[in-house]
Amino acid sequence: MFQHGYIAVYQGNDFCEIEGFSNKIENMPENVVYIWEVVTRKEFTGKGIAKKLLAYVLDKFNNDTIYSCIDVNNIPSIRLHEKYGFKELYRFEEKEDNKIKQQIMFVKNSEQ
């Protein structure tokens, strides 16, 4: 179990296929990291845990293109990613448990 939070990443450019996302990414780069999820324990929300986790991934994979998919209603995560230079790539809908979820695919290139 994690202490305050965790971040899960996947290295490989087939993450859309694995996640079942619609892939609208043209010219997928070779060195790709996908942020699977960033989780902070409820009692530590707003204490900078997610910020530290994201900064760690950006430092560790600074030569890779990093993708992250975020629910449109997760405003804190969207703002955090934008603060660290992620740009919206495209939006799509995903069906989960008979509900339609709107998602945003973000990207941060190593050149940014």
VOGU-3710 file (C-alpha; in Angstrom, 3 decimals, decimal comma):
1> mfqhgyiavy> 0,000/0,000/0,000  1,203/3,512/-0,714  1,987/5,927/2,074  0,663/9,283/0,796  0,120/8,678/-2,898  1,464/7,000/-5,993  1,915/7,464/-9,707  1,721/4,598/-12,186  3,460/4,900/-15,544  3,724/2,679/-18,595
11> qgndfceieg> 6,603/2,784/-21,064  5,582/1,915/-24,592  3,661/3,447/-27,436  0,758/0,969/-27,437  -0,971/2,440/-24,358  -4,089/3,555/-26,292  -4,661/-0,011/-27,444  -4,102/-1,382/-23,934  -6,426/1,193/-22,349  -9,016/0,866/-25,103
21> fsnkienmpe> -8,764/4,575/-25,920  -9,332/5,950/-29,378  -5,885/6,669/-30,770  -5,761/9,976/-32,603  -2,010/10,362/-32,130  -0,245/10,811/-35,435  3,404/9,812/-35,760  3,703/8,163/-32,349  7,236/8,793/-31,064  9,603/5,972/-30,126
31> nvvyiwevvt> 10,309/6,979/-26,510  6,901/7,196/-24,897  5,711/7,185/-21,303  2,044/7,116/-20,371  0,893/8,264/-16,955  -1,611/5,589/-16,027  -2,809/7,308/-12,860  -1,832/9,743/-10,144  -3,413/8,956/-6,781  -3,231/10,857/-3,511
41> rkeftgkgia> -4,732/9,496/-0,337  -7,778/11,533/0,592  -6,302/12,891/3,824  -3,264/14,205/1,893  -5,165/15,898/-0,945  -3,979/19,472/-1,488  -0,649/18,903/0,266  1,519/18,821/-2,892  1,840/15,031/-3,147  0,581/14,834/-6,762
51> kkllayvldk> 2,864/17,736/-7,671  5,912/15,872/-6,315  4,921/12,651/-8,058  4,439/14,376/-11,404  7,721/16,280/-11,027  9,500/12,980/-10,350  8,148/11,409/-13,556  9,033/14,479/-15,612  12,579/14,406/-14,255  13,033/10,650/-14,684
61> fnndtiysci> 11,649/10,578/-18,244  12,848/14,007/-19,411  13,925/12,657/-22,829  10,594/10,965/-23,550  7,231/12,151/-24,799  4,766/11,830/-21,932  1,025/11,313/-22,368  -1,666/11,519/-19,714  -5,405/11,019/-20,090  -7,616/12,943/-17,670
71> dvnnipsirl> -11,372/13,075/-17,109  -12,727/16,506/-18,126  -14,202/16,924/-14,641  -10,876/16,423/-12,858  -9,991/20,123/-12,822  -7,194/19,868/-10,201  -5,361/17,253/-12,296  -5,871/19,237/-15,509  -4,460/22,380/-13,881  -1,490/20,479/-12,456
81> hekygfkely> -0,623/18,969/-15,831  -0,963/22,343/-17,561  1,284/23,916/-14,906  3,971/21,395/-15,852  3,676/22,141/-19,567  1,260/19,473/-20,771  -0,862/20,508/-23,755  -4,279/19,213/-24,741  -3,914/16,895/-27,715  -7,522/15,774/-28,236
91> rfeekednki> -10,773/14,894/-26,470  -12,774/11,711/-26,701  -15,588/9,840/-25,014  -15,214/6,535/-23,242  -18,005/4,208/-22,169  -17,523/2,797/-18,675  -20,195/0,972/-16,685  -22,907/2,188/-19,106  -21,832/5,795/-18,548  -20,142/8,071/-21,044
101> kqqimfvkns> -16,996/9,712/-19,685  -15,359/12,600/-21,504  -11,580/12,429/-21,511  -8,743/14,716/-22,523  -5,465/13,322/-23,844  -2,568/15,536/-22,787  1,000/15,415/-24,067  4,332/16,825/-22,991  7,141/16,476/-25,496  10,746/16,323/-24,432
111> eq> 11,355/19,435/-26,573  8,861/21,550/-24,601
//
